[in-house]
Amino acid sequence: MVKTRSFDAAEFLNSPDAVAEYLARRAMKMPLIARAIGTAARAGSMAEVAREAGLSRENLYRSLNDLTGRLGLDTVPPVIDALGLKLEAKPKAA
């Protein structure tokens, strides 16, 4: 019998470049952004990310919850900054 386990992208996000690529490819569609940022935060330390973003760990977890979370645009910049990244908007190619 083959044993399987759930895939968790957080296990592979081991550098700012990996996190940036993950967010750029996977999450820049609004329904996925909270999940992707949560995965990136879990890849390190959720408590550390919350502290650096000026949030409580509980509030960060609540904001990033898949079912009930409401990630506000006021939360995204400090969390992205705490992850050591910058969020950038670039024009689409014509």
C-alpha positions as CSV (number, residue, x, y, z in Angstrom):
1,M,0.0,0.0,0.0
2,V,1.3,3.4,-1.0
3,K,1.4,6.0,1.8
4,T,0.6,9.6,1.0
5,R,0.5,12.8,2.8
6,S,-0.9,16.2,2.2
7,F,1.2,18.6,0.2
8,D,2.2,21.8,2.1
9,A,3.9,24.4,-0.1
10,A,5.2,26.0,3.1
11,E,7.8,23.2,3.4
12,F,9.4,24.4,0.1
13,L,9.3,28.2,0.7
14,N,12.8,28.5,2.1
15,S,14.0,31.8,0.7
16,P,12.6,35.2,-0.1
17,D,13.0,34.4,-3.8
18,A,10.9,31.2,-3.4
19,V,8.2,33.1,-1.5
20,A,8.1,35.9,-4.1
21,E,7.8,33.4,-7.0
22,Y,5.1,31.5,-5.2
23,L,3.1,34.7,-4.5
24,A,3.6,35.9,-8.1
25,R,2.5,32.7,-9.8
26,R,0.0,31.4,-7.4
27,A,-1.6,34.1,-5.4
28,M,-2.0,37.4,-7.2
29,K,-5.7,36.5,-7.8
30,M,-7.6,37.9,-4.8
31,P,-9.3,34.7,-3.7
32,L,-5.9,33.1,-3.3
33,I,-3.9,35.9,-1.8
34,A,-4.8,35.2,1.9
35,R,-4.1,31.5,1.5
36,A,-0.7,32.2,-0.2
37,I,0.4,34.8,2.4
38,G,-0.7,32.5,5.2
39,T,1.4,29.7,3.6
40,A,4.4,32.0,3.3
41,A,4.0,33.1,6.9
42,R,3.8,29.5,8.1
43,A,6.9,28.7,6.2
44,G,8.8,30.8,8.7
45,S,7.2,31.7,12.0
46,M,3.7,33.1,12.1
47,A,4.4,34.7,15.5
48,E,7.5,36.4,14.1
49,V,5.7,37.6,11.0
50,A,2.8,38.9,13.2
51,R,5.2,40.7,15.5
52,E,7.2,42.3,12.6
53,A,3.9,43.4,11.0
54,G,2.6,44.9,14.2
55,L,-0.3,42.4,14.5
56,S,-1.2,39.9,17.1
57,R,-0.6,36.3,16.1
58,E,-4.3,35.5,16.7
59,N,-5.4,38.4,14.4
60,L,-3.0,37.4,11.7
61,Y,-4.3,33.8,11.8
62,R,-7.8,35.1,11.8
63,S,-7.1,37.3,8.8
64,L,-5.5,34.5,6.8
65,N,-8.1,31.8,7.7
66,D,-9.3,30.1,4.5
67,L,-12.9,30.0,5.5
68,T,-13.6,33.0,7.6
69,G,-10.6,35.3,7.0
70,R,-11.0,38.8,5.7
71,L,-7.6,39.9,4.6
72,G,-7.8,43.7,4.4
73,L,-5.6,45.7,2.1
74,D,-4.3,47.5,5.2
75,T,-2.9,44.2,6.4
76,V,-1.2,43.1,3.2
77,P,1.7,45.6,3.1
78,P,3.0,45.1,6.6
79,V,2.8,41.3,6.3
80,I,4.5,41.4,2.9
81,D,7.2,43.6,4.5
82,A,7.6,41.3,7.4
83,L,8.2,38.4,5.0
84,G,11.1,40.4,3.5
85,L,9.3,41.1,0.2
86,K,7.8,44.0,-1.6
87,L,4.5,44.0,-3.4
88,E,4.8,45.5,-6.9
89,A,2.3,46.3,-9.6
90,K,3.6,46.2,-13.1
91,P,1.7,47.1,-16.3
92,K,0.5,44.2,-18.4
93,A,2.2,43.6,-21.8
94,A,0.1,45.1,-24.7
